Amino acid sequence: MIDFLKELGIKEINYGATLGNSAGWIKTKGKELISYSPIDGKPIAKVIQATAEDYETIVREAQKAFETWRMLPAPRRGQIVREIGDILRQYKEPLGKLVTLEMGKIKAEGMGEVQEMIDIADFAVGQSRMLYGFTMHSERPKHRMYDQYHPYGIVGIITAFNFPVAVWAWNSLIAAICGDVNIWKPSSKAPLCAIAVQNIIAPVVDKYDLEGVFNLVIGKGSEVGELLINDKRVPLISMTGSTAMGKRIGEVVGKRLGRTILELGGNNAIIVTEDADLDMAVRATLFGAVGTAGQRCTSTRRIIIHKSVKDKFVNSLVKAYSQVRIGNPLEDGILMGPVIDRTAVELMMAAIDRAKKAGAKLLYGGGEYQVEGLNSGFYVQPTIMEAHNDYDIVQEETFAPILYIIEYDDFDEAIRIHNDVPQGLSSAIFTSSMYYQEQFLSHAGSDCGIANVNIGTSGAEIGGAFGGEKETGGGRESGSDAWKAYMRRQTNTINWGKELPLAQGIKFDIE
């Protein structure tokens, strides 16, 4: 085994269910799951997946843990999260490398993802002292009104392969300071990252006897996932993934009147105006479209550009694309690693074919890519195509490095094109005009949950609430006041007088 795998407690055979402490791994009799690296297509290690019985054990223990955890003062919970952040700092390098090995993003991005975990831990520590409610003035004499927030209970966290550890931290660490416990179901494409995280935090769980607070169940969505989303004992499901999957989860959880945080697909665009700094726009586009091999929900998928600067921009972008080093993402100097698996390659090639048939013009890339010595890996060429926004394939999210160039004449048309897709996650504009900037950010501008000026669509900071609108799901995670999604709101009224007046002046007395 690779040295950093041993450091993270990854063995040849790993069990896929735990209550979070070092002795909490359940020796399940479930089905095997092999984790393959997209770098070379070879197996890394094997996981024995959780069974329905294992899931039931986890839920029962999580319920018990919640009774104690919720009564711990929030700043004390914050101190524990701080220690989780500290231990993540110790394991930043090996965990970042594992993210790269199992998911395929370049080493710098793998390290950056673990840094996101550390950052959100720091944020959560401060937030633990700021779970604020409001006070209101009562219309009745000698009455006091206020609202406060209480933890929900068990939060189900379903994460995707593209951010196999950061999204868990966004949810679990904020939920933890709110007094919730969690059950994490990671993507079956990146189970080892989840196991490594549980191994890393186990000493903190042991130190404070937190068995059942940070739980893990690895298994198929059709098996363990269905148990989780149908379980009335889990009042909140936070899910990151495709729009199709989000619709399914939203429907199931909605039928039982549970709550959801849905972070779904994006079809993110950058508007480039005639007065934009084109060099800056090219650099932002390069990272947004090529970073993580186009497998971020915030990846740049469309460039909506004024016709007067289109040719100059495209020429510069093609030159930049030609300089992107594709290869083993564990090596220094590589800017793009593989996509996650063979299916992702095939979906990309099918999307390019559909775009061509619709009338799109191929400007760069368009095929698979061979890396010397890694013939079994899943490498593709980042691709640029000139297209129209109304093509069916352009209206969809293809989770791959395909970028569509779309020309516009006037700014109102640019906004219309920008918003004329089903998704609404991240958006950006590059401009030197205050008018264009403010129009883009106005009620009549971008309809996305994230709107940036002279910054690309990808690479959000943890301090802001992350999420989108329309088919992106409407959820919010991470910073700002996103913590409120993990708590139930309660309005309280206290009568400290000797009378019992009713609201709205209603009289309801008996003789």
C-alpha angles and dihedrals in degrees: 000000000000112000096241090052090057090048089056094048094250111153134182089264119032131183117233106214129065143158089221102257125105092256095040101092109122112221094224128188093217130131123290122257120191119207113215125196113234087211094075104355091244127133118261102186143325129255127201103218126227120262129216088262091053090050091052091051091051094050094049092050092045090055090053092047092051092060090062101032095054091057094054108101111260095241088055089052087050091054090055091050088050089058089050088054090049094052091047087057089058092053099037095114101046093041091048090051091050090053088054094045096048101033104027104232115139119272094254090055092046090054089044091055092055089047087057088057090052092046094051090049089055090047092049092052091060092040090056088073093045107058088133130187127185135248120224133194113247122223088220122080118252093012129124125200131193140149128229139179130240129189118261099220121237117024116199111214118197113184135189130232097248095069100023097171111015097063090052088055093047089057108029099045094047091044089049096057087047089058099255127130121216145217113204122206107184128195114282086229093065109028096138093063089057092048090050092052091052090050091049096051095040094094090057091047089050094047094056098031092242098158107159097022098093108032134174133202120177117196147106119306089232090058117024092017092056091050090053099048093044095048113110088199087069105069096180130043119189110193133180118191145076125347090241091055091045092054090053093049093043091053095047096045092041092055090060090043092245124146130251140197105201122191105180142158128333134204096187124190138192118210111212112196128203091259097047125128094251095194091057091044092052092051092048091047092050094056094038095051102031102032113105085007089283092301100124121104084229095049114135108253103164135039112199103194137177110252093234093065101028098100094047092047094047093048091052092045094050089051090051092048091052089059095053110115111221120196148080104003092210089068123088117252096028113128100182130034130183131301114250102266148335092281090059090052092050093048090052093050090047091051092051090050092050091049091051092049090051090055104268119150119227110230101170140000119351103163147069120283128224118217115197111253093007102080092143093055124101107246128159138176115255104246136215121193133176108227148148121259093233095063108116092232091052089054090058131073111245108192095221140081099283118136123191121207112211122184126217137187106203134019097248087057090051091055091047092051091045094055096039097096130086094243128075114183116116132003139172143186130203110205144130092212120101088202093057091043095051093042089053091052095042130096087267094050135070114000093202130111090238123043122177134186119213089348126096127250096254133069106049119190118240093236094075126068108262122214147081149235139247111018090356085081107243097253126138128208139171119020142014109041095329087121089080090072089067095054138060117237121230128188115211129196122189123194108203095171134085097246131074107219117175125226120261089027093280116169116211107160133146126212 
